[in-house]
Amino acid sequence: MRSFVFFVGFGVVAISALFNSVGIVYYLIGINFPLNNLGTLPNMFGNPIPSMFRYSIPIYLSFAVAIGMAVLMLRRAWLIATSNTNRIPSSFSGILYTMVSISVISLCVGFLILAISILLKAGSGVPAGLLLIPAAFLLSPSIALIELLSFRTHKITPNPSFKRDA
Protein backbone atom coordinates (compact mmCIF):
# COMPACT_ATOMS: atom_id res chain seq x y z
CA MET A 1 0.00 0.00 0.00
CA ARG A 2 2.88 2.34 0.80
CA SER A 3 4.40 1.99 -2.66
CA PHE A 4 1.01 2.40 -4.37
CA VAL A 5 0.34 5.62 -2.46
CA PHE A 6 3.80 6.98 -3.22
CA PHE A 7 3.77 6.15 -6.91
CA VAL A 8 0.26 7.53 -7.49
CA GLY A 9 1.10 10.73 -5.65
CA PHE A 10 4.48 11.03 -7.32
CA GLY A 11 3.03 10.29 -10.77
CA VAL A 12 0.34 12.96 -10.49
CA VAL A 13 2.77 15.57 -9.20
CA ALA A 14 5.54 14.67 -11.68
CA ILE A 15 3.29 14.83 -14.74
CA SER A 16 1.73 18.07 -13.52
CA ALA A 17 5.11 19.64 -12.68
CA LEU A 18 6.60 18.81 -16.06
CA PHE A 19 3.49 20.01 -17.88
CA ASN A 20 3.47 23.19 -15.80
CA SER A 21 7.17 23.90 -16.41
CA VAL A 22 6.77 23.52 -20.18
CA GLY A 23 3.90 26.03 -20.00
CA ILE A 24 6.10 28.42 -17.99
CA VAL A 25 8.91 28.19 -20.54
CA TYR A 26 6.42 28.92 -23.33
CA TYR A 27 5.09 31.89 -21.34
CA LEU A 28 8.56 33.32 -20.75
CA ILE A 29 9.41 32.99 -24.45
CA GLY A 30 6.15 34.72 -25.35
CA ILE A 31 4.36 31.83 -27.05
CA ASN A 32 0.82 30.80 -26.14
CA PHE A 33 0.99 27.26 -24.75
CA PRO A 34 -1.05 25.03 -27.09
CA LEU A 35 -2.37 22.72 -24.35
CA ASN A 36 -3.36 25.55 -22.01
CA ASN A 37 -7.06 24.77 -22.50
CA LEU A 38 -6.84 21.59 -20.41
CA GLY A 39 -7.77 23.60 -17.36
CA THR A 40 -6.19 24.17 -14.01
CA LEU A 41 -5.65 20.52 -13.05
CA PRO A 42 -1.95 20.45 -14.09
CA ASN A 43 -1.41 23.80 -12.42
CA MET A 44 -3.06 22.54 -9.24
CA PHE A 45 -0.52 19.79 -8.59
CA GLY A 46 2.56 21.07 -10.42
CA ASN A 47 3.51 23.70 -7.87
CA PRO A 48 4.03 23.14 -4.14
CA ILE A 49 2.39 26.49 -3.42
CA PRO A 50 -1.40 25.95 -3.25
CA SER A 51 -3.21 27.74 -6.05
CA MET A 52 -5.18 29.88 -3.60
CA PHE A 53 -1.95 31.48 -2.33
CA ARG A 54 -0.08 31.56 -5.63
CA TYR A 55 -1.41 34.99 -6.59
CA SER A 56 -0.13 36.61 -3.39
CA ILE A 57 3.54 36.07 -4.28
CA PRO A 58 5.50 37.51 -7.22
CA ILE A 59 4.95 35.62 -10.46
CA TYR A 60 8.62 34.95 -11.10
CA LEU A 61 9.03 33.47 -7.62
CA SER A 62 6.11 31.18 -8.35
CA PHE A 63 7.76 30.25 -11.67
CA ALA A 64 11.05 29.50 -9.89
CA VAL A 65 9.30 27.27 -7.34
CA ALA A 66 7.46 25.41 -10.13
CA ILE A 67 10.66 24.87 -12.11
CA GLY A 68 12.38 23.67 -8.93
CA MET A 69 9.54 21.22 -8.39
CA ALA A 70 10.01 19.89 -11.91
CA VAL A 71 13.74 19.45 -11.27
CA LEU A 72 12.98 17.54 -8.06
CA MET A 73 10.53 15.31 -9.94
CA LEU A 74 13.08 14.61 -12.68
CA ARG A 75 15.65 13.75 -9.99
CA ARG A 76 13.25 11.32 -8.32
CA ALA A 77 12.33 9.75 -11.67
CA TRP A 78 16.03 9.25 -12.38
CA LEU A 79 16.58 7.70 -8.94
CA ILE A 80 13.61 5.37 -9.45
CA ALA A 81 14.84 4.33 -12.90
CA THR A 82 18.41 3.62 -11.78
CA SER A 83 17.71 2.08 -8.36
CA ASN A 84 17.54 -1.65 -7.97
CA THR A 85 16.51 -1.88 -4.36
CA ASN A 86 14.53 0.83 -2.58
CA ARG A 87 12.63 3.16 -4.85
CA ILE A 88 10.69 4.93 -2.12
CA PRO A 89 12.60 7.58 -0.15
CA SER A 90 13.10 6.97 3.56
CA SER A 91 11.57 10.37 4.30
CA PHE A 92 8.19 9.02 3.13
CA SER A 93 6.91 8.13 6.59
CA GLY A 94 4.89 9.52 9.45
CA ILE A 95 2.89 12.67 8.81
CA LEU A 96 4.08 12.92 5.20
CA TYR A 97 2.78 9.41 4.50
CA THR A 98 -0.55 10.38 6.06
CA MET A 99 -0.78 13.57 3.99
CA VAL A 100 -0.06 11.76 0.72
CA SER A 101 -2.49 8.96 1.66
CA ILE A 102 -5.30 11.46 2.29
CA SER A 103 -4.47 13.14 -1.01
CA VAL A 104 -4.46 9.92 -3.01
CA ILE A 105 -7.76 8.80 -1.47
CA SER A 106 -9.20 12.22 -2.29
CA LEU A 107 -7.95 11.96 -5.87
CA CYS A 108 -9.30 8.46 -6.42
CA VAL A 109 -12.72 9.21 -4.93
CA GLY A 110 -12.94 12.57 -6.73
CA PHE A 111 -12.15 11.08 -10.13
CA LEU A 112 -14.51 8.17 -9.48
CA ILE A 113 -17.37 10.54 -8.63
CA LEU A 114 -16.52 12.65 -11.69
CA ALA A 115 -16.58 9.58 -13.95
CA ILE A 116 -19.90 8.42 -12.49
CA SER A 117 -21.47 11.85 -12.94
CA ILE A 118 -20.25 12.00 -16.54
CA LEU A 119 -21.48 8.48 -17.33
CA LEU A 120 -24.88 9.04 -15.73
CA LYS A 121 -25.11 12.58 -17.17
CA ALA A 122 -26.17 13.76 -13.76
CA GLY A 123 -24.73 16.70 -11.90
CA SER A 124 -22.21 19.32 -12.78
CA GLY A 125 -19.03 17.82 -11.39
CA VAL A 126 -18.94 20.21 -8.45
CA PRO A 127 -19.05 17.41 -5.81
CA ALA A 128 -16.07 15.78 -7.52
CA GLY A 129 -14.24 19.09 -7.51
CA LEU A 130 -14.98 19.56 -3.84
CA LEU A 131 -13.55 16.11 -3.13
CA LEU A 132 -10.27 17.21 -4.74
CA ILE A 133 -9.74 20.04 -2.24
CA PRO A 134 -7.67 17.95 0.22
CA ALA A 135 -5.47 16.75 -2.62
CA ALA A 136 -5.03 20.30 -3.92
CA PHE A 137 -3.71 21.49 -0.57
CA LEU A 138 -1.75 18.44 0.60
CA LEU A 139 -0.28 16.52 -2.33
CA SER A 140 2.23 18.89 -3.92
CA PRO A 141 3.66 20.38 -0.72
CA SER A 142 4.04 16.96 0.88
CA ILE A 143 5.76 15.44 -2.18
CA ALA A 144 8.06 18.49 -2.36
CA LEU A 145 8.89 18.12 1.34
CA ILE A 146 9.56 14.40 0.88
CA GLU A 147 11.97 15.19 -1.94
CA LEU A 148 13.71 17.94 0.00
CA LEU A 149 14.08 15.71 3.06
CA SER A 150 15.52 12.94 0.89
CA PHE A 151 18.63 15.11 0.41
CA ARG A 152 19.47 14.65 4.07
CA THR A 153 22.30 12.30 4.70
CA HIS A 154 22.24 10.21 7.80
CA LYS A 155 25.55 10.63 9.59
CA ILE A 156 26.78 7.77 11.67
CA THR A 157 27.60 9.02 15.11
CA PRO A 158 29.90 7.05 17.36
CA ASN A 159 28.35 5.19 20.24
CA PRO A 160 29.55 6.86 23.47
CA SER A 161 29.24 3.64 25.46
CA PHE A 162 31.52 1.75 23.07
CA LYS A 163 35.10 1.61 24.38
CA ARG A 164 37.82 0.61 22.02
CA ASP A 165 40.61 -1.55 23.37
CA ALA A 166 43.83 0.33 23.01
C-alpha positions as CSV (number, residue, x, y, z in Angstrom):
1,M,0.0,0.0,0.0
2,R,2.9,2.3,0.8
3,S,4.4,2.0,-2.7
4,F,1.0,2.4,-4.4
5,V,0.3,5.6,-2.5
6,F,3.8,7.0,-3.2
7,F,3.8,6.1,-6.9
8,V,0.3,7.5,-7.5
9,G,1.1,10.7,-5.6
10,F,4.5,11.0,-7.3
11,G,3.0,10.3,-10.8
12,V,0.3,13.0,-10.5
13,V,2.8,15.6,-9.2
14,A,5.5,14.7,-11.7
15,I,3.3,14.8,-14.7
16,S,1.7,18.1,-13.5
17,A,5.1,19.6,-12.7
18,L,6.6,18.8,-16.1
19,F,3.5,20.0,-17.9
20,N,3.5,23.2,-15.8
21,S,7.2,23.9,-16.4
22,V,6.8,23.5,-20.2
23,G,3.9,26.0,-20.0
24,I,6.1,28.4,-18.0
25,V,8.9,28.2,-20.5
26,Y,6.4,28.9,-23.3
27,Y,5.1,31.9,-21.3
28,L,8.6,33.3,-20.7
29,I,9.4,33.0,-24.4
30,G,6.2,34.7,-25.3
31,I,4.4,31.8,-27.0
32,N,0.8,30.8,-26.1
33,F,1.0,27.3,-24.7
34,P,-1.1,25.0,-27.1
35,L,-2.4,22.7,-24.3
36,N,-3.4,25.5,-22.0
37,N,-7.1,24.8,-22.5
38,L,-6.8,21.6,-20.4
39,G,-7.8,23.6,-17.4
40,T,-6.2,24.2,-14.0
41,L,-5.6,20.5,-13.1
42,P,-2.0,20.4,-14.1
43,N,-1.4,23.8,-12.4
44,M,-3.1,22.5,-9.2
45,F,-0.5,19.8,-8.6
46,G,2.6,21.1,-10.4
47,N,3.5,23.7,-7.9
48,P,4.0,23.1,-4.1
49,I,2.4,26.5,-3.4
50,P,-1.4,25.9,-3.3
51,S,-3.2,27.7,-6.0
52,M,-5.2,29.9,-3.6
53,F,-2.0,31.5,-2.3
54,R,-0.1,31.6,-5.6
55,Y,-1.4,35.0,-6.6
56,S,-0.1,36.6,-3.4
57,I,3.5,36.1,-4.3
58,P,5.5,37.5,-7.2
59,I,4.9,35.6,-10.5
60,Y,8.6,34.9,-11.1
61,L,9.0,33.5,-7.6
62,S,6.1,31.2,-8.4
63,F,7.8,30.3,-11.7
64,A,11.0,29.5,-9.9
65,V,9.3,27.3,-7.3
66,A,7.5,25.4,-10.1
67,I,10.7,24.9,-12.1
68,G,12.4,23.7,-8.9
69,M,9.5,21.2,-8.4
70,A,10.0,19.9,-11.9
71,V,13.7,19.4,-11.3
72,L,13.0,17.5,-8.1
73,M,10.5,15.3,-9.9
74,L,13.1,14.6,-12.7
75,R,15.7,13.7,-10.0
76,R,13.3,11.3,-8.3
77,A,12.3,9.7,-11.7
78,W,16.0,9.3,-12.4
79,L,16.6,7.7,-8.9
80,I,13.6,5.4,-9.4
81,A,14.8,4.3,-12.9
82,T,18.4,3.6,-11.8
83,S,17.7,2.1,-8.4
84,N,17.5,-1.6,-8.0
85,T,16.5,-1.9,-4.4
86,N,14.5,0.8,-2.6
87,R,12.6,3.2,-4.8
88,I,10.7,4.9,-2.1
89,P,12.6,7.6,-0.1
90,S,13.1,7.0,3.6
91,S,11.6,10.4,4.3
92,F,8.2,9.0,3.1
93,S,6.9,8.1,6.6
94,G,4.9,9.5,9.4
95,I,2.9,12.7,8.8
96,L,4.1,12.9,5.2
97,Y,2.8,9.4,4.5
98,T,-0.6,10.4,6.1
99,M,-0.8,13.6,4.0
100,V,-0.1,11.8,0.7
101,S,-2.5,9.0,1.7
102,I,-5.3,11.5,2.3
103,S,-4.5,13.1,-1.0
104,V,-4.5,9.9,-3.0
105,I,-7.8,8.8,-1.5
106,S,-9.2,12.2,-2.3
107,L,-7.9,12.0,-5.9
108,C,-9.3,8.5,-6.4
109,V,-12.7,9.2,-4.9
110,G,-12.9,12.6,-6.7
111,F,-12.2,11.1,-10.1
112,L,-14.5,8.2,-9.5
113,I,-17.4,10.5,-8.6
114,L,-16.5,12.6,-11.7
115,A,-16.6,9.6,-13.9
116,I,-19.9,8.4,-12.5
117,S,-21.5,11.9,-12.9
118,I,-20.3,12.0,-16.5
119,L,-21.5,8.5,-17.3
120,L,-24.9,9.0,-15.7
121,K,-25.1,12.6,-17.2
122,A,-26.2,13.8,-13.8
123,G,-24.7,16.7,-11.9
124,S,-22.2,19.3,-12.8
125,G,-19.0,17.8,-11.4
126,V,-18.9,20.2,-8.4
127,P,-19.0,17.4,-5.8
128,A,-16.1,15.8,-7.5
129,G,-14.2,19.1,-7.5
130,L,-15.0,19.6,-3.8
131,L,-13.6,16.1,-3.1
132,L,-10.3,17.2,-4.7
133,I,-9.7,20.0,-2.2
134,P,-7.7,17.9,0.2
135,A,-5.5,16.7,-2.6
136,A,-5.0,20.3,-3.9
137,F,-3.7,21.5,-0.6
138,L,-1.8,18.4,0.6
139,L,-0.3,16.5,-2.3
140,S,2.2,18.9,-3.9
141,P,3.7,20.4,-0.7
142,S,4.0,17.0,0.9
143,I,5.8,15.4,-2.2
144,A,8.1,18.5,-2.4
145,L,8.9,18.1,1.3
146,I,9.6,14.4,0.9
147,E,12.0,15.2,-1.9
148,L,13.7,17.9,0.0
149,L,14.1,15.7,3.1
150,S,15.5,12.9,0.9
151,F,18.6,15.1,0.4
152,R,19.5,14.6,4.1
153,T,22.3,12.3,4.7
154,H,22.2,10.2,7.8
155,K,25.5,10.6,9.6
156,I,26.8,7.8,11.7
157,T,27.6,9.0,15.1
158,P,29.9,7.1,17.4
159,N,28.4,5.2,20.2
160,P,29.5,6.9,23.5
161,S,29.2,3.6,25.5
162,F,31.5,1.7,23.1
163,K,35.1,1.6,24.4
164,R,37.8,0.6,22.0
165,D,40.6,-1.5,23.4
166,A,43.8,0.3,23.0
